[in-house]
Amino acid sequence: MADRAITVAAWESLFRAQVSIMRALAAEFPSDVISLNEYDVLFNITRAPGRRLRLKDLNQNVLITQPSVSRLVDRLTTRGLVAKLPDPRDGRGTIVAITEEGFDLFRRVAITHMDAINRQFGDSLSEDELRTLADLCNRLRRELDQAS
């Protein structure tokens, strides 16, 4: 087990870096088109098989609360960016699918967002450092997921 002071210092460093990076990315994000939370929902749906995701699974992958996700999905549905469908495996469940219009918007915003990520984040570390960071973060996430 790691020393408590080193663990807290590492956490603080990771947290502060994340805050700084997110502020920089938010400043460049085209929020007049779509919010970061809406983008996050569309991002998660586009990564799912068939670009469809159970609402329950979507709730587990975003940083906002379940009631907020439901309201956000309703707003995206009203805008024609996603469609809500009954879950054929669970009559109580809902599938959220991205529409063609939603996917087109997502792709346009994703290109701008990826450019900002490269400038604000990728230019600061070497490719080896980025791979190491990704490996460490994925390992932390897997450990936490297994513990819960």
Backbone as a chain_set.jsonl record, in Angstrom:
{"seq": "MADRAITVAAWESLFRAQVSIMRALAAEFPSDVISLNEYDVLFNITRAPGRRLRLKDLNQNVLITQPSVSRLVDRLTTRGLVAKLPDPRDGRGTIVAITEEGFDLFRRVAITHMDAINRQFGDSLSEDELRTLADLCNRLRRELDQAS", "coords": {"N": [[0.844, -1.181, 0.0], [0.519, 2.219, -0.79], [2.211, 5.113, 0.52], [0.337, 7.341, 2.516], [0.531, 10.185, 2.318], [1.823, 10.507, -0.143], [-0.082, 9.367, -1.799], [-2.268, 11.135, -1.465], [-1.107, 13.498, -2.431], [-0.644, 12.759, -5.099], [-3.287, 12.37, -5.956], [-4.307, 14.977, -5.603], [-2.749, 16.351, -7.47], [-3.566, 15.104, -9.887], [-6.3, 15.776, -9.851], [-6.225, 18.633, -9.895], [-4.933, 19.054, -12.345], [-6.865, 18.001, -14.057], [-8.983, 19.802, -13.611], [-7.858, 22.199, -14.586], [-7.4, 21.522, -17.287], [-10.033, 20.923, -18.133], [-11.25, 23.426, -17.809], [-9.856, 24.922, -19.735], [-10.604, 23.516, -22.052], [-13.374, 23.853, -21.981], [-13.548, 26.581, -22.43], [-13.017, 26.74, -25.121], [-14.973, 25.21, -26.236], [-17.725, 24.698, -28.45], [-20.214, 25.875, -27.198], [-22.451, 27.263, -27.909], [-23.698, 25.734, -29.714], [-24.03, 23.165, -28.661], [-24.128, 21.751, -25.384], [-21.453, 20.828, -23.091], [-22.239, 18.641, -21.501], [-24.343, 17.594, -23.044], [-22.869, 16.884, -25.294], [-21.26, 14.912, -24.122], [-23.164, 12.919, -23.591], [-23.99, 12.3, -26.241], [-21.514, 11.436, -27.214], [-21.069, 9.09, -25.681], [-23.199, 7.519, -26.598], [-22.552, 7.252, -29.319], [-20.359, 5.597, -29.175], [-21.35, 3.182, -28.462], [-22.519, -0.116, -29.416], [-24.143, -0.174, -32.535], [-24.827, 2.422, -32.191], [-26.599, 2.841, -30.105], [-27.877, 2.883, -26.832], [-28.652, 1.629, -23.641], [-30.618, 3.499, -21.392], [-30.085, 3.181, -18.702], [-27.418, 2.237, -18.771], [-26.193, 4.428, -19.931], [-26.47, 6.294, -17.883], [-24.54, 5.351, -16.121], [-22.178, 6.076, -17.284], [-21.783, 8.807, -17.525], [-21.144, 12.052, -16.059], [-23.168, 13.306, -14.703], [-26.167, 13.423, -12.689], [-28.729, 10.833, -12.448], [-31.472, 11.85, -12.722], [-30.866, 14.241, -14.042], [-29.689, 13.309, -16.4], [-31.872, 12.051, -17.59], [-33.577, 14.262, -18.084], [-31.911, 15.718, -19.805], [-31.666, 13.916, -21.967], [-34.339, 13.972, -22.772], [-34.462, 16.631, -23.704], [-32.635, 16.469, -25.834], [-34.012, 14.673, -27.409], [-36.282, 16.171, -28.085], [-35.035, 18.056, -29.686], [-34.445, 16.494, -31.826], [-32.1, 15.047, -31.933], [-31.581, 12.656, -30.674], [-33.306, 9.519, -30.295], [-35.805, 8.007, -28.325], [-36.395, 4.713, -27.453], [-38.347, 1.762, -26.784], [-36.96, -0.755, -24.678], [-36.349, -3.849, -25.963], [-35.624, -6.083, -24.485], [-36.249, -5.529, -21.908], [-39.077, -4.445, -20.703], [-39.485, -2.269, -19.059], [-37.365, -0.648, -19.502], [-35.412, 1.805, -21.369], [-34.111, 2.537, -24.55], [-31.645, 4.614, -25.914], [-31.051, 6.171, -28.882], [-28.885, 7.595, -31.256], [-29.766, 9.993, -33.688], [-29.552, 10.52, -37.287], [-29.25, 13.257, -37.742], [-28.373, 14.01, -35.202], [-25.955, 12.582, -35.101], [-24.521, 13.781, -37.185], [-24.247, 16.403, -36.15], [-22.802, 15.787, -33.819], [-20.382, 14.797, -34.961], [-19.386, 17.121, -36.246], [-18.943, 18.845, -34.043], [-17.206, 17.23, -32.596], [-14.837, 17.199, -34.1], [-13.886, 19.843, -33.803], [-13.633, 19.835, -31.025], [-11.752, 17.78, -30.615], [-9.499, 18.944, -31.792], [-9.044, 20.998, -29.957], [-8.515, 19.46, -27.674], [-6.121, 18.245, -28.459], [-4.469, 20.527, -28.625], [-4.633, 21.63, -25.983], [-3.958, 19.544, -24.326], [-2.671, 17.254, -25.524], [-0.35, 18.331, -26.678], [1.296, 18.751, -24.557], [2.487, 16.482, -23.563], [4.583, 13.648, -24.356], [4.106, 11.018, -26.837], [4.618, 8.523, -25.658], [4.333, 9.207, -22.944], [1.634, 9.937, -22.945], [0.456, 7.454, -23.569], [1.215, 6.026, -21.269], [-0.11, 7.517, -19.294], [-2.787, 7.085, -20.099], [-2.932, 4.308, -19.728], [-2.525, 4.146, -16.927], [-4.75, 5.604, -15.951], [-6.864, 4.06, -16.973], [-6.389, 1.688, -15.6], [-6.816, 2.537, -12.928], [-9.547, 3.154, -13.109], [-10.638, 0.62, -13.754], [-9.999, -0.803, -11.416], [-11.525, 0.597, -9.51], [-14.086, 0.148, -10.553], [-14.289, -2.618, -10.232], [-14.279, -2.793, -7.489], [-16.698, -1.75, -6.778]], "CA": [[0.0, 0.0, 0.0], [1.308, 3.44, -0.925], [2.217, 6.083, 1.612], [-0.869, 8.182, 2.463], [0.873, 11.538, 1.854], [2.097, 10.42, -1.577], [-1.374, 9.109, -2.44], [-3.045, 12.383, -1.464], [-0.424, 14.436, -3.331], [-0.91, 12.315, -6.472], [-4.695, 12.674, -6.23], [-4.441, 16.431, -5.736], [-2.137, 16.715, -8.743], [-4.469, 14.627, -10.937], [-7.526, 16.572, -9.785], [-5.939, 20.004, -10.347], [-4.667, 18.998, -13.786], [-8.153, 17.796, -14.723], [-9.728, 21.063, -13.543], [-7.232, 23.153, -15.514], [-7.651, 21.073, -18.663], [-11.455, 21.088, -18.433], [-11.525, 24.866, -17.982], [-9.328, 25.328, -21.035], [-11.437, 22.919, -23.092], [-14.696, 24.496, -21.93], [-13.429, 27.916, -23.021], [-12.988, 26.587, -26.576], [-16.053, 24.34, -26.682], [-18.802, 25.442, -29.118], [-21.396, 25.702, -26.351], [-23.615, 27.879, -28.544], [-24.279, 24.678, -30.533], [-24.366, 22.03, -27.797], [-23.404, 21.849, -24.114], [-20.509, 19.738, -22.839], [-22.995, 17.48, -21.018], [-25.031, 17.015, -24.198], [-21.817, 16.241, -26.08], [-20.866, 13.694, -23.412], [-24.214, 11.928, -23.833], [-23.872, 11.864, -27.63], [-20.246, 10.698, -27.303], [-21.284, 7.743, -25.136], [-24.102, 6.781, -27.483], [-21.85, 6.917, -30.569], [-19.386, 4.528, -28.913], [-22.089, 1.945, -28.179], [-22.867, -0.892, -30.619], [-25.33, 0.301, -33.232], [-25.098, 3.8, -31.717], [-27.768, 2.74, -29.226], [-27.426, 2.595, -25.473], [-29.709, 1.632, -22.633], [-30.561, 4.682, -20.543], [-29.43, 2.747, -17.464], [-25.977, 2.195, -19.026], [-25.779, 5.811, -20.15], [-26.359, 6.907, -16.551], [-23.312, 4.892, -15.462], [-20.998, 6.551, -17.998], [-21.693, 10.265, -17.566], [-20.83, 12.63, -14.757], [-24.314, 13.997, -14.122], [-27.058, 12.521, -11.964], [-29.741, 10.152, -13.253], [-32.563, 12.732, -13.152], [-30.339, 15.203, -15.013], [-29.512, 12.592, -17.666], [-33.213, 11.862, -18.173], [-34.022, 15.56, -18.614], [-31.046, 16.049, -20.932], [-32.09, 13.053, -23.074], [-35.614, 14.515, -23.248], [-34.157, 17.829, -24.507], [-32.016, 16.018, -27.083], [-35.09, 14.062, -28.192], [-37.077, 17.279, -28.613], [-34.236, 18.686, -30.753], [-34.279, 15.54, -32.914], [-30.726, 14.546, -31.949], [-31.662, 11.257, -30.247], [-34.653, 8.94, -30.221], [-36.011, 7.084, -27.206], [-37.085, 3.522, -27.921], [-38.515, 0.771, -25.714], [-35.945, -1.807, -24.631], [-37.056, -5.11, -26.232], [-35.262, -7.098, -23.488], [-36.751, -5.107, -20.6], [-40.191, -3.558, -20.986], [-39.411, -1.043, -18.237], [-36.174, 0.098, -19.881], [-35.419, 2.67, -22.535], [-32.91, 2.609, -25.38], [-31.442, 5.934, -26.496], [-30.326, 6.021, -30.147], [-28.576, 8.864, -31.893], [-30.342, 10.136, -35.027], [-28.577, 10.988, -38.288], [-29.014, 14.677, -37.451], [-27.545, 14.052, -33.999], [-24.615, 12.101, -35.42], [-23.865, 14.835, -37.973], [-23.868, 17.467, -35.216], [-21.738, 15.251, -32.979], [-19.123, 14.754, -35.733], [-18.881, 18.498, -36.44], [-18.434, 19.334, -32.763], [-16.09, 16.371, -32.189], [-13.623, 17.645, -34.797], [-13.438, 21.049, -33.098], [-13.254, 19.455, -29.659], [-10.502, 17.019, -30.683], [-8.423, 19.91, -32.033], [-8.779, 21.67, -28.675], [-7.875, 18.47, -26.8], [-4.726, 18.132, -28.892], [-3.738, 21.745, -28.233], [-4.615, 21.866, -24.539], [-3.554, 18.373, -23.573], [-1.742, 16.402, -26.252], [0.928, 18.977, -26.967], [2.068, 18.874, -23.319], [3.123, 15.21, -23.221], [5.014, 12.823, -25.487], [3.206, 9.898, -27.098], [4.851, 7.517, -24.613], [3.714, 9.698, -21.704], [0.187, 9.845, -23.118], [0.093, 6.035, -23.428], [1.358, 5.673, -19.851], [-1.21, 8.161, -18.58], [-4.02, 6.358, -20.432], [-2.865, 3.01, -19.047], [-2.724, 4.355, -15.487], [-6.14, 6.008, -15.705], [-7.72, 2.887, -17.219], [-6.184, 0.763, -14.472], [-7.535, 3.092, -11.775], [-10.987, 3.008, -13.334], [-10.984, -0.806, -13.63], [-9.917, -1.166, -9.986], [-12.692, 1.178, -8.843], [-15.286, -0.553, -11.042], [-14.322, -3.959, -9.612], [-14.552, -2.645, -6.056], [-18.105, -1.356, -6.537]], "C": [[0.889, 1.244, 0.0], [1.195, 4.31, 0.324], [1.039, 7.044, 1.429], [-0.565, 9.581, 1.913], [1.144, 11.541, 0.347], [0.797, 10.209, -2.345], [-2.195, 10.389, -2.545], [-2.413, 13.404, -2.413], [-0.677, 14.061, -4.797], [-2.348, 12.632, -6.864], [-4.873, 14.172, -6.462], [-3.883, 16.9, -7.08], [-3.034, 16.321, -9.918], [-5.726, 15.49, -10.998], [-7.301, 17.985, -10.321], [-5.637, 20.055, -11.836], [-5.98, 18.863, -14.553], [-8.971, 19.09, -14.724], [-9.169, 22.068, -14.545], [-7.523, 22.792, -16.965], [-9.115, 21.283, -19.03], [-11.834, 22.552, -18.594], [-11.053, 25.348, -19.348], [-10.191, 24.775, -22.172], [-12.825, 23.563, -23.134], [-14.66, 25.878, -22.579], [-13.456, 27.852, -24.55], [-14.17, 25.801, -27.116], [-17.173, 25.166, -27.321], [-20.135, 25.298, -28.386], [-22.626, 26.427, -26.895], [-24.354, 26.851, -29.41], [-24.817, 23.552, -29.659], [-23.563, 22.18, -26.503], [-22.419, 20.681, -23.988], [-21.227, 18.486, -22.345], [-23.761, 16.801, -22.156], [-24.033, 16.279, -25.089], [-21.404, 14.918, -25.44], [-21.886, 12.58, -23.633], [-24.111, 11.402, -25.264], [-22.607, 11.04, -27.841], [-20.44, 9.263, -26.832], [-22.185, 6.906, -26.029], [-23.37, 6.37, -28.759], [-20.844, 5.793, -30.377], [-20.053, 3.18, -28.643], [-22.384, 1.203, -29.485], [-24.172, -0.382, -31.237], [-25.716, 1.724, -32.882], [-26.406, 3.869, -30.943], [-27.267, 2.321, -27.863], [-28.62, 2.61, -24.536], [-29.523, 2.862, -21.75], [-29.848, 4.362, -19.231], [-27.905, 2.727, -17.631], [-25.423, 3.596, -19.268], [-25.569, 6.517, -18.819], [-25.049, 6.545, -15.855], [-22.057, 5.482, -16.08], [-20.86, 8.064, -18.079], [-21.557, 10.805, -16.147], [-21.989, 13.392, -14.118], [-25.261, 12.965, -13.521], [-28.124, 11.933, -12.888], [-30.903, 11.065, -13.638], [-32.102, 13.76, -14.186], [-30.141, 14.554, -16.375], [-30.863, 12.426, -18.345], [-33.731, 13.153, -18.784], [-33.219, 15.952, -19.852], [-31.428, 15.215, -22.156], [-33.428, 13.535, -23.629], [-35.383, 15.753, -24.122], [-33.534, 17.439, -25.853], [-33.043, 15.362, -28.004], [-35.936, 15.141, -28.846], [-36.357, 17.962, -29.774], [-34.003, 17.745, -31.937], [-32.888, 14.939, -33.007], [-30.628, 13.098, -31.486], [-33.117, 10.827, -30.299], [-34.691, 7.999, -29.029], [-36.886, 5.938, -27.7], [-37.292, 2.57, -26.75], [-37.414, -0.289, -25.821], [-36.648, -3.144, -24.854], [-36.752, -6.203, -25.208], [-35.825, -6.781, -22.112], [-37.83, -4.06, -20.841], [-40.181, -2.265, -20.188], [-38.286, -0.131, -18.695], [-36.366, 0.915, -21.149], [-34.065, 2.593, -23.226], [-32.838, 4.028, -25.927], [-30.553, 5.735, -27.722], [-30.071, 7.399, -30.733], [-29.196, 8.871, -33.296], [-29.241, 10.554, -35.996], [-28.229, 12.45, -38.043], [-28.113, 14.825, -36.219], [-26.122, 13.622, -34.269], [-23.849, 13.131, -36.243], [-23.396, 15.973, -37.074], [-22.709, 17.009, -34.338], [-20.403, 15.27, -33.717], [-18.541, 16.145, -35.926], [-18.254, 19.024, -35.162], [-17.207, 18.531, -32.335], [-14.785, 16.808, -32.849], [-13.046, 18.874, -34.111], [-12.908, 20.703, -31.717], [-11.935, 18.684, -29.654], [-9.313, 17.929, -30.964], [-8.042, 20.617, -30.736], [-8.083, 20.716, -27.706], [-6.403, 18.325, -27.169], [-3.904, 19.343, -28.477], [-3.56, 21.85, -26.721], [-3.999, 20.721, -23.744], [-2.44, 17.605, -24.279], [-0.394, 17.015, -26.526], [1.828, 19.061, -25.742], [2.87, 17.627, -22.98], [3.565, 14.491, -24.493], [4.0, 11.697, -25.703], [3.38, 8.797, -26.06], [4.208, 7.931, -23.296], [2.193, 9.618, -21.784], [-0.291, 8.399, -22.984], [0.157, 5.603, -21.966], [0.216, 6.263, -19.041], [-2.529, 7.432, -18.845], [-4.048, 5.004, -19.723], [-3.14, 3.152, -17.548], [-4.173, 4.713, -15.163], [-7.099, 4.847, -15.926], [-7.594, 1.876, -16.091], [-6.915, 1.244, -13.225], [-9.033, 2.872, -11.929], [-11.42, 1.551, -13.192], [-10.996, -1.237, -12.168], [-11.146, -0.636, -9.239], [-13.98, 0.479, -9.265], [-15.41, -1.934, -10.403], [-14.682, -3.883, -8.135], [-16.01, -2.315, -5.777], [-19.093, -2.373, -6.997]], "O": [[1.891, 1.301, 0.712], [0.219, 4.243, 1.07], [0.776, 7.506, 0.318], [-1.342, 10.103, 1.115], [0.741, 12.468, -0.356], [0.593, 10.795, -3.408], [-2.754, 10.687, -3.601], [-3.132, 14.102, -3.128], [-0.897, 14.935, -5.635], [-2.604, 13.105, -7.971], [-5.526, 14.578, -7.423], [-4.48, 17.747, -7.745], [-3.239, 17.114, -10.837], [-6.16, 15.887, -12.079], [-8.101, 18.481, -11.115], [-6.039, 20.997, -12.519], [-6.185, 19.525, -15.571], [-9.585, 19.433, -15.734], [-9.926, 22.713, -15.269], [-7.855, 23.66, -17.774], [-9.413, 21.769, -20.121], [-12.664, 22.882, -19.441], [-11.757, 26.089, -20.034], [-10.474, 25.481, -23.14], [-13.376, 23.788, -24.211], [-15.632, 26.296, -23.206], [-13.874, 28.809, -25.201], [-14.356, 25.729, -28.33], [-17.536, 26.219, -26.797], [-21.067, 24.675, -28.894], [-23.731, 26.225, -26.392], [-25.502, 27.072, -29.794], [-25.917, 23.048, -29.884], [-22.439, 22.683, -26.526], [-22.538, 19.677, -24.69], [-20.86, 17.377, -22.733], [-23.818, 15.573, -22.222], [-24.315, 15.186, -25.579], [-21.22, 13.919, -26.135], [-21.511, 11.426, -23.838], [-24.142, 10.19, -25.479], [-22.629, 10.049, -28.571], [-20.021, 8.325, -27.509], [-21.953, 5.708, -26.197], [-23.551, 5.249, -29.234], [-20.512, 5.101, -31.338], [-19.378, 2.152, -28.602], [-22.486, 1.825, -30.541], [-25.17, -0.187, -30.542], [-26.803, 2.184, -33.232], [-27.2, 4.799, -31.09], [-26.35, 1.509, -27.746], [-29.486, 3.481, -24.619], [-28.397, 3.22, -21.402], [-29.094, 5.186, -18.714], [-27.18, 3.154, -16.733], [-24.306, 3.906, -18.853], [-24.599, 7.256, -18.65], [-24.511, 7.343, -15.087], [-20.982, 5.409, -15.484], [-19.891, 8.554, -18.659], [-21.821, 10.105, -15.169], [-21.804, 14.055, -13.098], [-25.16, 11.774, -13.814], [-28.388, 12.463, -13.967], [-31.296, 11.059, -14.805], [-32.853, 14.11, -15.097], [-30.399, 15.184, -17.401], [-30.98, 12.639, -19.551], [-34.27, 13.139, -19.89], [-33.775, 16.456, -20.828], [-31.505, 15.746, -23.264], [-33.631, 13.509, -24.843], [-36.028, 15.909, -25.159], [-33.871, 18.016, -26.887], [-32.956, 15.48, -29.227], [-36.272, 15.041, -30.026], [-36.994, 18.397, -30.734], [-33.426, 18.153, -32.944], [-32.524, 14.381, -34.042], [-29.696, 12.389, -31.862], [-34.03, 11.651, -30.34], [-33.727, 7.282, -28.759], [-37.954, 6.145, -28.276], [-36.493, 2.568, -25.814], [-36.998, -0.664, -26.917], [-37.464, -3.546, -24.025], [-37.527, -7.149, -25.068], [-35.878, -7.653, -21.244], [-37.521, -2.91, -21.152], [-40.796, -1.278, -20.59], [-38.25, 1.04, -18.318], [-37.334, 0.745, -21.89], [-33.017, 2.584, -22.581], [-33.849, 4.584, -26.355], [-29.448, 5.202, -27.621], [-30.944, 8.265, -30.706], [-29.151, 7.864, -34.003], [-28.135, 10.899, -35.58], [-27.065, 12.842, -38.124], [-27.206, 15.658, -36.198], [-25.18, 14.212, -33.741], [-22.654, 13.333, -36.024], [-22.273, 16.456, -37.219], [-21.748, 17.751, -34.136], [-19.397, 15.712, -33.161], [-17.333, 16.335, -35.786], [-17.159, 19.586, -35.189], [-16.268, 19.093, -31.77], [-13.734, 16.786, -32.209], [-11.841, 18.938, -33.864], [-11.87, 21.209, -31.291], [-11.091, 18.908, -28.787], [-8.228, 17.706, -30.427], [-6.861, 20.811, -30.45], [-7.161, 21.118, -26.995], [-5.54, 18.285, -26.293], [-2.767, 19.2, -28.027], [-2.462, 22.128, -26.239], [-3.566, 20.916, -22.608], [-1.391, 17.34, -23.692], [0.607, 16.304, -26.601], [3.003, 19.405, -25.866], [3.822, 17.691, -22.203], [2.997, 14.696, -25.566], [3.142, 11.455, -24.855], [2.397, 8.198, -25.625], [3.608, 7.105, -22.608], [1.536, 9.269, -20.803], [-1.319, 8.141, -22.359], [-0.73, 4.902, -21.48], [-0.362, 5.583, -18.194], [-3.301, 7.19, -17.917], [-5.079, 4.607, -19.181], [-3.897, 2.37, -16.973], [-4.752, 4.185, -14.214], [-8.043, 4.666, -15.156], [-8.586, 1.276, -15.675], [-7.56, 0.452, -12.539], [-9.706, 2.454, -10.987], [-12.45, 1.269, -12.58], [-11.898, -1.953, -11.734], [-11.734, -1.349, -8.426], [-14.862, 0.244, -8.44], [-16.513, -2.37, -10.071], [-15.311, -4.791, -7.592], [-16.51, -2.564, -4.68], [-20.299, -2.17, -6.856]]}, "num_chains": 1, "name": "protein.A"}
